[in-house]
Amino acid sequence: MPSVLICHSFVVHTMEATDRLCVIPPAEWTELRDLYRRNWPLHHVAYTTIDNYVRWYEKDSGIRNLTIYCLNGSWREDGTYLVVDRYQLFAYSLEPENRVLEKALHLLDWSGGLKVSSLLARHRQPVIDVITAKNLAKEYDSETYLYYMPKEECTALQLSVPAGFEMRALDPEDARKANDVWPNRHTGSLFFLQRLAAWNPNVGLYEQGSGKLVGWCFRLQAGPLGALQVDPDYMRRGFGTVVTIAVAKQIAALEISMDYLEKHHRAIESVISSRHLTVASANLANYYFLSKEQAIALRSLALPEGFQFAKLLLKDLDHIYRQWPLRDHISFGAGYGLLKRYRMAKYVIACMLVAVALFGLIQASDLILGTINSGDRVLYSQVASAPGIPGGLAYRAVNYTGVYNITAIRAYDRTFNRTGQAHVTGGGLYQRYVNLALQTRYVGNALDYLQRYHSTDSTTKTTGQESSHLCIMPPQATEAAYISLSELAELRDLYRVDWPSCAYTFYTLENFYNWRKVVRQDEVQVFTDPDRDWRSTGTFVLKDHKELFFGTLDATGTNGLEQTLERVLKCCDASVSLVYDSSYREMVDRVTRSVSYEINADQLLVCYRQPVPCEDADTGELQQRYRFRPVSPKESPYVEQQWVHSDSVLEKLPDRLINRNPSLGAYDTSGRLVAWCLVDQTGSLAVFQTIPNHRRRGVGRALIQRLAKQLHDANHLPQAFILQDNVASRCLFEKLGFVSVDLWCWTKLHNRRA
């Protein structure tokens, strides 16, 4: 039976046929988190859990094996969530009867085992009922007490580091030592502690003379202190108290004082007043708007002699931190993380606004600025009257927990977006963002189209002084909107819904997200419907060389996907390959006719998945005759030459797969490659082949078995596309535990006009 780990901590209710788990996208996590501020601190466990993942997602938007589910998309009404973080499950609900929570838990995939963590006593019974209904076995079940301390009391605690010792943040090797002696260590716990050390408040106490780690404490995902321990040789000396107080103070410092701007914004208020800007509400955050044209026309700044623009480096942090008025309210590590996230050149403007550009905005004829009131998160305020803005904006919660943890407001409101307005928002002078809707109906990343130009061509010299230009440039007009490769993680996570029904699309998007740093410019492009936000529809068409992959989750139909596919095909080469779900077949036929393409090849693919690994049945003889290892890149020409599907459309595909994705080859005793299997762009086993004189020896079976196990070990569900008429391969995969789950189409098109 599958096992479940119950850390400290459902009577079966009727399940509706329409009930389904829905993925809550990262863009909505802050709104989910803020639901739990009601009746504070009653729901503080839920608040700190979701806030933890908001912070983690800001550090790494490509974080793997993390999904937040709800039932039927109703989280705003019932406050119910299931967080699946690798093997851990965090569950919560605001509904007193737990009916929604129990239904959601029944729909969750428990086949791999889950460790239910930080579960409140009032939510325990639904979990136990689901475990019983599914006939799961509990490995352990324990109860704990949760203690908390008011922030004011924590701040008042005195922290004294013992003589001869020092405190600093833990590193990955320190986490390894902590894991080695942790009474609760388990499979996966090393990575668990290493991630806590990298991303959450923590501290280690070190002996100065030897550098030995003698005590440590972490902060767990749900907020409490955890894995607190002292080296046995140093116990009974108060070191546990020292590290506990140190981490507690770090946690208290995460909630940045919200009254900073209120105490220090007189100069800002005077500028607002002199610009005659109208404020709709004095009780909420106030935003002032500037038209796109005015923002682009802002004059450049004349730099004083001897000064120049340059990219901020991490080594500059010491100086910046010493000058920062908020340095007493934010940890050094938090400030470091802030700069680190914007170290790339295209993000330098977010920091440059602090040093120079913000003052340029203040000198301009209008102001893009916002003020933050004390003690609350930021909300959109209604705009009664402001230049160029018809009507009011919707109230929207934004991610504001101080300077360190803030996300630029995106143009969610469609009317607002179509006006092409711009605004700056933020908390604290070190994180001002410009969010421009520079293209009609475009909703994108706040910084995607901010560009900084500083070169001999863009400077003018006047009386020996240089004037550097800080420019904001709109994107080129296009019929189809683009999704950047860095945003594919967010798009990918939409396809976790009803897992694993969308696994092929999920792994396709994950593949290209992982390729983002190695692909050449324009090698891979992702298009979407310009009339709808892809974050709500999941609509995309991805072009990789001469191959197209596409999908949508739009409940209203495939019109947006069809129009996007048509736009993309009009710009494609003479020949193109499409791999797609068979449910899109009629749509593809319509598009093919409309853009003057004809079908060159058309085949059905049977989709297979291997739910659980197949037991190893390799014989000793096979292991003596063959060596299994990743296919060498130097073998790429040979693999492509042998591939039966090699043609101009798929040219160099095996080479890209061998260099970028997992692969496995079988080599004979002379070192010659005799069989191989690659992983293609959809994350599926592909390009599987054994040369003729090594067939019927079991080498192909062993190859598939081993590579599938490698994928299972990496938490990747093994899949394969097999031609419907390839009976031999289908039989082989079925003997290895692969089951058919769907039909897809593989269509090659040729433009009749080419």
C-alpha positions in Angstrom: 0.0 0.0 0.0 1.2 3.6 -0.6 2.4 5.2 2.6 1.7 8.6 4.0 3.8 10.4 6.6 1.7 12.3 9.1 3.7 14.9 10.9 1.3 16.6 13.4 -1.3 16.4 11.7 -11.7 13.2 6.6 -16.7 11.1 7.4 -16.9 11.0 3.6 -19.1 13.7 2.0 -20.7 13.3 -1.4 -18.4 14.2 -4.3 -19.9 16.1 -7.2 -19.1 14.8 -10.7 -17.9 18.3 -11.6 -15.5 18.7 -8.6 -11.9 19.2 -9.6 -8.7 20.4 -8.3 -7.6 23.8 -9.7 -4.2 25.3 -9.6 -3.9 28.7 -8.0 -1.3 30.5 -10.1 1.6 32.3 -8.4 0.2 35.7 -9.5 -2.7 35.1 -7.1 -0.8 33.8 -4.1 -0.5 37.2 -2.4 -4.3 37.6 -2.6 -4.8 34.2 -1.2 -2.3 35.0 1.6 -4.1 38.2 2.6 -7.4 36.3 3.1 -5.9 35.0 6.3 -5.4 38.5 7.9 -9.0 38.5 9.0 -9.4 38.0 12.8 -5.7 38.2 13.3 -3.9 36.1 14.5 -6.5 33.3 14.3 -5.3 32.2 10.8 -1.6 33.1 11.2 -0.4 29.6 10.2 -2.2 29.8 6.8 -0.9 33.4 6.4 2.8 32.5 7.1 2.6 29.3 5.0 1.5 31.1 1.8 3.7 34.1 2.6 6.6 31.7 2.7 5.9 30.5 -0.8 5.3 34.0 -2.1 8.8 34.8 -0.9 10.3 31.6 -2.4 8.6 32.3 -5.7 10.2 35.7 -5.8 13.6 34.1 -5.3 13.1 31.4 -7.9 10.1 31.6 -10.3 11.2 28.3 -11.7 10.8 26.4 -8.4 10.0 22.8 -9.2 7.5 20.4 -7.6 5.5 23.2 -5.9 1.8 23.6 -6.6 -1.0 25.2 -4.6 -4.5 23.7 -5.3 -8.0 24.7 -4.5 -11.4 23.0 -5.2 -13.3 24.3 -8.2 -11.5 27.6 -8.1 -13.4 28.7 -5.0 -10.6 29.7 -2.8 -11.7 33.3 -2.5 -15.0 32.1 -1.0 -13.9 29.3 1.3 -10.2 30.0 1.9 -9.3 26.4 1.2 -5.8 25.4 -0.2 -3.6 22.4 -0.6 0.1 23.2 -0.9 2.1 20.3 -2.4 5.8 21.0 -1.9 7.7 18.0 -3.1 6.6 15.3 -0.6 5.0 17.7 1.9 1.4 18.6 2.0 0.1 21.8 3.8 -3.7 22.0 4.1 -6.0 24.8 5.4 -9.6 26.0 5.1 -11.7 28.8 6.5 -14.9 26.7 6.1 -15.8 25.5 9.6 -17.3 22.1 8.4 -14.2 21.1 6.4 -16.4 19.8 3.5 -14.5 21.6 0.8 -11.2 20.6 2.4 -12.2 16.9 2.5 -13.4 16.9 -1.2 -10.1 18.5 -2.3 -8.1 16.0 -0.3 -9.9 13.1 -2.0 -9.0 14.4 -5.4 -5.3 14.8 -4.6 -2.8 12.2 -5.9 -1.6 10.3 -2.8 0.2 7.5 -4.8 3.7 8.7 -4.0 3.1 9.2 -0.3 2.8 12.6 1.4 4.0 14.1 4.6 1.2 16.2 6.0 2.9 19.1 7.9 1.8 21.9 10.2 -1.8 20.7 10.2 -4.1 22.3 12.8 -6.1 20.0 15.1 -9.4 21.3 13.5 -8.3 20.0 10.1 -7.0 16.7 11.3 -10.1 14.6 11.0 -10.7 15.2 7.3 -7.1 14.1 6.6 -7.6 10.9 8.7 -10.9 10.1 6.9 -9.3 10.4 3.5 -6.4 8.3 4.5 -8.8 5.6 5.7 -11.0 5.9 2.6 -8.0 5.4 0.4 -6.6 2.5 2.4 -3.3 4.3 3.0 -0.9 3.3 5.7 0.4 5.9 8.2 4.1 5.7 8.9 3.9 7.9 11.9 1.5 10.3 13.5 2.5 12.9 16.1 1.1 16.0 17.7 2.9 19.1 18.6 2.2 22.4 20.4 2.6 25.7 18.6 3.9 28.6 20.6 4.1 32.2 19.4 5.5 35.5 20.8 4.3 39.0 20.0 6.6 41.0 17.8 7.1 43.7 20.4 8.3 41.1 23.0 10.6 39.5 20.5 12.1 42.9 19.6 12.7 43.6 23.3 14.7 40.3 23.8 18.4 40.8 24.4 20.7 38.8 22.2 24.2 38.1 23.5 26.7 36.1 21.6 29.0 34.1 23.9 32.6 35.1 23.9 34.7 33.1 21.5 31.8 32.4 19.2 30.2 34.1 16.3 26.8 33.9 14.5 26.2 33.8 10.7 23.8 32.3 8.2 24.1 28.6 7.5 25.5 27.4 4.2 24.6 24.1 2.3 27.5 22.2 4.0 26.2 23.4 7.4 22.8 22.0 6.5 24.4 18.7 5.7 25.8 18.5 9.2 22.5 19.5 10.7 20.8 16.7 8.6 23.3 14.1 9.7 22.4 14.5 13.4 18.8 15.5 13.0 16.5 12.9 14.8 13.8 13.5 12.1 16.1 13.0 9.1 14.5 11.1 6.2 14.8 10.6 2.4 14.8 14.1 1.0 15.5 15.9 4.3 19.0 17.1 3.2 17.5 19.1 0.3 14.7 20.2 2.7 17.3 21.7 5.1 19.5 23.1 2.4 16.6 25.0 0.9 15.6 26.4 4.3 19.2 27.5 4.8 19.2 29.3 1.4 15.8 30.9 1.5 14.5 31.3 5.0 15.8 33.0 8.2 18.3 30.8 9.9 21.4 31.1 12.0 24.4 29.0 13.0 26.6 29.5 16.1 30.3 28.9 15.3 33.3 28.5 17.5 35.7 31.3 16.4 39.0 29.3 16.8 38.0 26.1 15.0 35.1 27.4 12.9 33.1 24.5 14.1 29.3 24.7 13.9 28.0 24.1 17.4 24.3 25.2 17.3 21.7 26.0 14.6 18.1 26.9 14.0 15.9 27.1 10.9 12.5 28.6 10.0 10.1 26.0 8.5 7.7 26.7 5.6 4.7 27.3 7.8 6.6 29.9 9.9 7.6 28.2 13.1 11.2 27.6 14.2 12.4 24.1 13.5 15.3 21.7 13.4 16.8 23.5 16.4 19.8 21.6 17.7 23.1 22.0 19.6 26.1 19.8 19.1 26.2 17.3 22.0 29.6 18.4 23.1 28.3 22.0 23.6 25.0 21.4 25.4 23.9 23.0 28.7 25.6 26.3 27.8 22.6 28.3 26.6 23.5 28.0 22.9 20.1 26.8 22.0 18.6 29.9 23.5 21.0 32.1 21.6 20.2 30.7 18.2 16.5 30.7 19.0 16.4 34.4 19.8 18.6 35.2 16.8 16.2 33.5 14.3 13.1 34.9 16.1 14.5 38.4 15.7 15.1 37.8 12.0 11.5 36.8 11.6 10.3 39.8 13.4 12.4 42.0 11.1 10.7 40.5 8.0 7.6 42.6 8.7 9.1 46.0 7.6 7.8 49.0 9.5 4.9 50.3 7.4 5.1 53.9 8.6 8.4 54.8 7.0 6.9 56.8 4.1 4.4 58.4 6.4 7.2 59.8 8.5 9.5 60.8 5.7 7.3 61.9 2.8 6.8 65.6 3.3 8.9 66.4 0.2 6.9 64.0 -1.8 3.7 65.5 -0.6 4.8 69.0 -1.6 5.6 67.8 -5.1 2.2 66.1 -5.4 0.5 69.3 -4.3 2.4 71.5 -6.7 1.5 69.2 -9.6 -2.3 69.6 -8.8 -2.9 65.8 -8.8 -6.2 64.6 -7.5 -6.4 61.9 -4.8 -9.6 59.8 -4.5 -9.1 58.4 -1.0 -6.9 59.4 1.9 -7.4 56.0 3.6 -5.8 53.8 0.9 -2.6 53.9 -1.0 -2.8 56.7 -3.6 -1.5 56.2 -7.2 -1.0 59.0 -9.7 -0.9 58.4 -13.4 1.1 59.7 -16.3 0.3 58.9 -19.9 2.5 56.7 -22.0 3.5 59.6 -24.3 4.5 61.8 -21.3 6.5 59.0 -19.7 8.5 58.4 -22.9 9.0 62.1 -23.4 10.5 62.7 -20.0 13.8 64.5 -20.5 17.1 62.8 -19.7 19.1 63.9 -16.8 22.4 65.9 -17.1 24.9 64.2 -14.9 27.4 66.3 -13.0 31.0 66.2 -14.3 32.9 63.1 -13.1 29.7 61.0 -12.7 28.4 58.2 -14.9 25.7 55.5 -15.1 26.9 52.0 -14.4 25.4 48.7 -13.5 25.0 48.1 -9.7 27.1 45.3 -8.5 26.7 43.1 -5.5 29.8 44.5 -4.0 28.1 47.9 -3.9 25.6 46.6 -1.3 27.8 47.4 1.7 27.8 51.1 0.8 24.1 51.2 -0.1 23.1 49.4 3.0 25.0 51.9 5.2 23.1 54.8 3.6 19.7 53.1 3.7 17.2 54.8 6.1 15.5 51.4 6.5 18.6 49.4 7.4 17.3 49.0 11.0 14.1 47.3 9.6 15.5 44.9 7.1 18.1 42.2 7.3 21.3 42.4 5.4 20.4 39.1 3.7 17.1 40.5 2.6 18.9 43.5 1.0 21.4 41.3 -0.6 18.6 39.2 -2.1 16.9 42.4 -3.4 20.0 43.5 -5.3 20.8 40.0 -6.5 17.4 39.6 -8.1 18.1 42.7 -10.2 21.7 42.2 -11.0 21.0 41.6 -14.7 21.5 44.6 -17.0 17.9 44.7 -18.2 16.7 45.2 -14.6 19.3 47.8 -13.6 16.7 50.6 -14.1 14.8 49.3 -11.0 17.9 50.3 -8.9 18.9 53.3 -11.1 15.6 54.9 -10.3 16.8 55.2 -6.7 20.0 56.9 -7.5 19.0 59.3 -10.3 15.9 58.6 -12.2 13.4 59.0 -9.4 14.5 62.6 -8.9 14.1 63.1 -12.7 10.5 62.1 -12.4 10.0 64.5 -9.5 11.3 67.3 -11.8 9.0 66.3 -14.6 5.7 68.1 -15.5 3.7 65.2 -14.0 4.5 62.7 -11.3 4.3 58.9 -11.3 4.3 58.1 -7.6 2.5 56.3 -4.8 2.4 56.7 -1.0 1.9 54.0 1.5 -0.2 54.3 4.6 0.8 52.8 7.9 -0.2 49.4 9.0 -1.8 47.9 5.9 -1.2 46.2 2.6 -1.5 48.3 -0.5 -4.7 48.4 -2.4 -5.8 50.1 -5.6 -7.7 53.2 -4.8 -10.4 54.5 -7.1 -9.3 57.4 -9.2 -11.8 60.2 -9.1 -10.0 62.3 -11.7 -6.5 62.0 -13.1 -5.1 63.1 -16.5 -6.0 60.7 -19.2 -7.8 58.0 -17.1 -11.4 57.3 -18.0 -13.4 55.9 -15.0 -12.1 54.2 -12.0 -9.8 51.2 -11.5 -10.7 48.0 -9.7 -9.5 47.4 -6.2 -6.7 44.9 -6.3 -4.5 43.5 -3.5 -0.8 43.7 -4.3 2.2 42.0 -2.7 3.4 44.5 -0.1 5.3 43.4 3.0 7.9 46.1 3.0 10.8 47.0 0.8 12.2 43.5 0.5 9.0 41.7 -0.6 7.1 43.7 -3.1 5.8 43.0 -6.6 5.0 45.6 -9.2 1.3 46.0 -9.8 0.4 44.7 -13.3 -2.3 46.2 -15.5 -5.0 43.7 -14.5 -7.9 45.9 -15.4 -8.7 45.6 -19.1 -10.0 49.2 -19.4 -7.0 50.6 -17.7 -4.7 48.5 -19.8 -6.2 49.7 -23.1 -5.6 53.3 -22.1 -1.9 52.7 -22.2 -1.2 54.5 -18.9 1.9 54.0 -16.7 2.5 54.1 -13.0 5.3 53.6 -10.5 4.5 51.8 -7.3 6.5 50.5 -4.4 7.3 50.8 -0.8 10.6 52.5 0.2 12.8 54.4 -2.2 14.9 51.4 -3.1 12.2 49.6 -5.0 10.3 51.8 -7.4 8.9 50.1 -10.5 7.7 51.5 -13.8 4.9 49.4 -15.2 4.0 50.4 -18.8 1.2 49.1 -20.9 3.0 50.4 -24.0 1.2 48.1 -26.5 -2.5 48.0 -26.9 -4.0 45.1 -25.0 -0.6 43.9 -23.8 -0.3 42.6 -20.3 3.3 41.8 -19.5 6.1 41.9 -17.0 6.6 45.3 -15.4 10.2 45.5 -16.6 10.1 43.7 -19.9 10.2 46.8 -22.0 12.4 49.1 -19.9 15.7 49.6 -21.6 18.7 51.6 -20.5 20.9 53.2 -23.1 24.3 54.6 -22.2 26.9 54.7 -25.0 28.9 57.2 -27.0 26.0 57.3 -29.5 23.4 58.2 -26.8 25.3 60.9 -25.0 25.8 64.6 -25.8 28.6 66.7 -24.5 27.9 70.2 -23.3 30.6 72.3 -21.7 32.6 69.3 -20.9 29.8 67.4 -19.2 28.2 64.2 -20.3 24.4 63.7 -20.3 23.4 60.1 -20.2 20.0 59.1 -21.5 17.7 56.8 -19.6 15.1 55.8 -22.1 11.8 53.9 -22.0 11.1 52.2 -25.3 7.9 50.5 -26.5 8.0 47.1 -28.1 7.5 46.7 -31.8 3.9 46.3 -32.9 3.0 42.7 -33.5 -0.2 40.8 -34.3 0.5 38.1 -31.7 1.7 38.8 -28.1 4.8 37.2 -26.8 5.5 35.2 -23.7 9.1 35.4 -22.5 11.0 32.2 -21.8 11.4 33.4 -18.2 7.6 33.4 -17.8 7.2 29.8 -18.9 7.4 28.5 -15.4 4.3 30.5 -14.5 2.5 29.2 -17.7 3.8 25.7 -17.0 2.2 25.6 -13.5 -1.2 26.4 -15.0 -1.0 22.9 -16.5 -0.7 21.1 -13.2 -4.5 21.1 -13.1 -6.0 17.7 -12.9 -2.6 16.1 -12.8 -1.4 14.2 -14.9 -4.0 14.9 -17.6 -2.0 17.8 -18.9 1.4 16.3 -18.2 2.6 16.4 -21.9 2.0 20.1 -22.1 3.4 20.7 -18.6 6.7 19.0 -19.5 6.9 20.7 -22.8 6.8 24.1 -21.1 9.2 22.9 -18.4 11.6 21.7 -21.1 11.7 25.1 -22.8 11.9 27.0 -19.5 15.0 24.9 -18.7 16.4 25.6 -22.2 16.0 29.4 -21.7 19.7 30.0 -20.9 21.1 27.9 -23.8 18.9 28.6 -26.7 20.0 31.2 -29.3 18.1 34.4 -29.8 14.8 33.7 -31.7 15.5 29.9 -31.7 12.5 29.5 -29.5 9.5 31.8 -29.5 6.3 31.7 -27.5 3.2 33.4 -28.8 -0.2 34.0 -27.2 -3.6 35.6 -27.8 -3.2 39.4 -27.6 -6.8 39.8 -26.6 -6.7 37.6 -23.5 -4.3 37.3 -20.6 -2.5 34.0 -20.9 -2.4 33.8 -17.1 -6.1 33.1 -17.2 -6.4 31.1 -20.4 -3.1 29.2 -20.6 -3.1 29.8 -24.4 0.2 29.5 -26.2 1.8 28.5 -29.4 5.5 27.6 -29.0 7.8 27.6 -32.1 11.1 25.7 -31.8 12.9 25.9 -35.2 10.4 24.3 -37.5 8.3 22.6 -34.9 5.1 24.0 -33.2 3.7 23.0 -29.8 0.5 24.5 -28.5 -2.3 24.3 -26.0 -5.0 26.2 -24.1 -7.0 25.9 -20.9 -9.6 28.4 -22.0 -13.0 27.2 -20.8 -14.7 29.4 -23.4 -13.3 27.5 -26.4 -10.3 27.4 -28.7 -10.9 30.6 -30.7 -8.0 32.4 -29.1 -5.7 29.5 -29.8 -6.9 29.1 -33.3 -6.3 32.7 -34.2 -2.8 32.6 -32.6 -1.9 29.5 -34.4 -3.0 31.0 -37.7 -0.9 34.2 -37.1 2.2 32.1 -36.3 1.8 29.8 -39.3 1.7 32.7 -41.6 5.2 33.6 -40.5 6.6 30.0 -40.6 9.0 28.4 -43.0 7.8 26.4 -46.0 7.6 23.2 -44.0 6.6 22.8 -40.3 5.8 20.0 -37.9 3.0 20.1 -35.4 2.6 17.8 -32.3 -0.8 18.2 -30.6 -3.7 16.7 -28.7 -6.1 15.0 -31.0 -8.9 17.2 -29.6 -7.4 20.0 -31.6 -7.6 18.1 -34.9 -10.6 20.0 -36.4 -9.1 23.3 -35.4 -5.8 22.4 -37.1 -7.6 21.4 -40.3 -9.4 24.8 -40.4 -6.1 26.7 -39.8 -4.3 24.6 -42.4 -6.8 25.5 -45.1 -6.9 29.2 -44.2 -3.1 29.7 -44.5 -2.6 27.8 -47.7 -0.7 24.8 -46.2 -1.1 21.2 -47.3 -0.6 18.1 -45.2 2.6 16.2 -46.1 2.5 13.6 -43.4 -0.2 12.8 -40.8 0.1 10.1 -38.1 -1.6 9.2 -34.9 0.5 8.9 -31.7 -0.5 6.7 -28.8 0.4 8.4 -25.6 1.9 6.2 -22.9 2.8 6.8 -19.2 4.5 4.7 -16.7 2.8 5.3 -13.3 5.4 3.3 -11.3 8.9 2.1 -12.1 9.3 -1.3 -13.5 11.4 -3.7 -11.4 14.9 -4.3 -12.7 15.2 -7.6 -14.5 18.6 -7.1 -16.1 20.6 -10.4 -16.5 24.2 -10.7 -15.5 25.0 -11.5 -19.2 23.5 -8.3 -20.4 25.4 -6.2 -17.8 28.7 -7.9 -18.9 28.1 -7.2 -22.6 26.9 -3.6 -22.5 27.7 -0.4 -20.6 24.9 2.1 -20.1 25.7 5.8 -20.0 24.4 9.1 -21.4 24.8 9.4 -25.2 27.9 11.4 -26.0 27.4 14.6 -28.0 30.0 13.3 -30.5 27.5 10.6 -31.4 24.8 13.1 -32.5 25.6 12.8 -36.3 25.4 9.0 -36.1 22.1 9.1 -34.2 20.6 11.5 -36.7 21.9 9.4 -39.6 20.2 6.3 -38.2 16.9 8.0 -37.3 14.1 6.9 -39.6 12.3 10.3 -39.1 15.3 12.5 -39.9 14.4 15.2 -42.5 14.8 18.9 -43.1 12.0 19.8 -40.7 13.6 18.0 -37.8 17.2 18.7 -38.8 19.7 18.7 -35.8 16.9 17.8 -33.4 18.8 14.7 -32.0 21.9 16.9 -31.5 19.9 19.5 -29.4 18.3 16.7 -27.4 21.5 14.9 -26.6 23.2 18.2 -25.5 20.3 19.5 -23.4 18.2 16.7 -22.2 18.7 13.4 -20.4 19.6 10.5 -22.6 20.9 6.9 -22.3 22.9 4.8 -24.7 24.1 1.2 -24.7 27.7 0.7 -25.6 29.2 -2.7 -26.5 32.5 -3.9 -25.1 34.4 -2.1 -27.9 32.8 1.2 -26.9 30.5 1.4 -29.9 27.0 2.9 -29.5 24.5 0.2 -30.4 21.2 1.4 -28.8 19.9 4.7 -27.6 16.9 6.6 -26.2 16.5 10.4 -25.8 14.1 12.7 -24.1 12.4 15.1 -26.5 10.9 18.5 -26.0 7.7 17.2 -24.5 9.7 15.3 -21.8 8.9 12.0 -23.5 11.1 9.1 -24.3 11.9 9.4 -28.0 14.3 8.6 -30.9 14.5 5.1 -29.5 16.5 2.7 -31.6 18.7 -0.4 -31.5 21.0 -1.2 -34.5 19.9 -4.5 -36.3 22.6 -6.9 -35.2 22.0 -6.1 -31.5 18.2 -6.6 -31.6 16.3 -9.3 -29.7 18.9 -9.4 -26.9 17.0 -7.4 -24.4 19.2 -4.3 -24.7 16.4 -2.1 -25.9 14.2 -3.2 -23.0 17.0 -2.5 -20.5 17.6 0.9 -22.0 13.9 2.0 -21.6 13.7 0.5 -18.1 16.8 2.3 -16.9 16.0 5.7 -18.5 12.4 5.6 -17.1 13.8 4.9 -13.7 16.1 7.9 -13.9 13.1 10.1 -14.7 11.1 8.6 -11.8 14.1 9.3 -9.5 14.0 12.9 -10.7 10.2 13.2 -9.9 9.5 13.2 -13.7 6.7 11.1 -14.9 8.0 8.9 -17.8 6.0 9.2 -21.0 6.3 8.2 -24.6 4.7 8.9 -27.9 4.5 5.8 -30.1 3.2 5.6 -33.7 -0.2 3.8 -33.6 0.9 1.3 -36.2 4.3 0.5 -34.5 3.0 -2.7 -32.8 6.4 -3.9 -31.7 7.4 -0.8 -29.8 3.9 -0.6 -28.2 4.2 -4.1 -26.9 7.6 -3.4 -25.5 6.5 -0.3 -23.6 3.4 -2.1 -22.3 5.5 -5.0 -20.9 7.5 -2.3 -19.0 4.4 -1.0 -17.3 3.5 1.8 -19.6 -0.2 2.4 -20.1 -1.9 4.2 -23.0 -3.7 7.3 -21.9 -4.5 9.4 -24.9 -4.1 10.0 -28.7 -2.1 12.8 -30.2 -1.4 13.8 -33.7 1.9 14.4 -35.6 1.3 16.5 -38.7 3.8 17.9 -41.1 2.7 20.8 -43.3 4.0 22.3 -46.5 3.1 25.8 -47.7 1.6 25.4 -51.2 2.9 28.9 -52.1 6.5 28.1 -51.2 
